[in-house]
Amino acid sequence: MKSICLLTLATLWGFLSCSTAPKRPAETFSTRNMAENYLELANKTADQGKHEEALRMLEEARRIGVSVDDPRLLIRERIARGNVLAALGRSGEAAEVWDSALAEASAAGDQELAASVRIYIARNRLSSGASGAEAVRDQVKQDIASMKTEKLAIAFGWVVIGLAERELGRWTEGEAALTQALKYHEKNNYLEKAAEDWYLIASIRSVSGQYDRALEALRNALAFDRRAENSYGLGMDWRAIGDVQTKAGNRQEALAAYRRAIAVFRSIDLEPEAAAVEARLPE
């Protein structure tokens, strides 16, 4: 009888041990999280003008994405790679990468990511003049309306709409679209992106002759780039301030801004950018 009781207790203990053990997760994300980190860092690095470095990070993100066979990771890596290639002036390669991303998204049945890719393709077409600004604007509006979860892509869609409106000479509508992107970037602390939004808002104000308001927008861009410690962005901001001051006829202010831009670029060994600003210095 004693042995039966011991056996019963042992069986009960084993049952309780199993029943109280923590439930194993349905999926493992550690490797995918590593790829996500590389992807996020690559995007941030590209925003800071370090494009070759960003490409190396994207190679690692893609390698990990292939190892876990994650379609979304692979598509998003393609989107980011296209962005970097376009920034390097390699628009043909960028178009090929985005086309492959669109094919992957369509094959995976991911309609939101497919819409995201179409927005980046539209931006490339707008830059190259291959597609009319009005057609780009209307297409991107449709793509934005079809998305709910890809918030960062939606914000970029508003940037593209803003650029299309600028191309069409619709200054108020362009700034309103960029402000939509800015709201998302500010709220979620995408500091470099918020700085870029203000930079583009400044470009609209400048081309429409609103020089004081353009300088105000560029001061906001400087504030965000300082918070992000984005040296490349700071150099671009000071260069733009020099351009606006030149257009406004403020020679000394323009000279001071250009010198700041040159100093920033040289501090991070971007001599080509520094030389390009030197060429702008007033006589």
Secondary structure, DSSP 8 states (H G I E B T S, - for coil): -HHHHHHHHHHHHHHHHHHHS----SS--HHHHHHHHHHHHHHHHHHTT-HHHHHHHHHHHHHHHHHTT-HHHHHHHHHHHHHHHHHTT-HHHHHHHHHHHHHHHHHHT-HHHHHHHHHHHHHHHHHHTSS-HHHHHHHHHHHHHT-SS-HHHHHHHHHHHHHHHHHTT-HHHHHHHHHHHHHHHHHTT-HHHHHHHHHHHHHHHHHTT-HHHHHHHHHHHHHHHHHTT-HHHHHHHHHHHHHHHHHTT-HHHHHHHHHHHHHHHHHTT-HHHHHHHHTT---
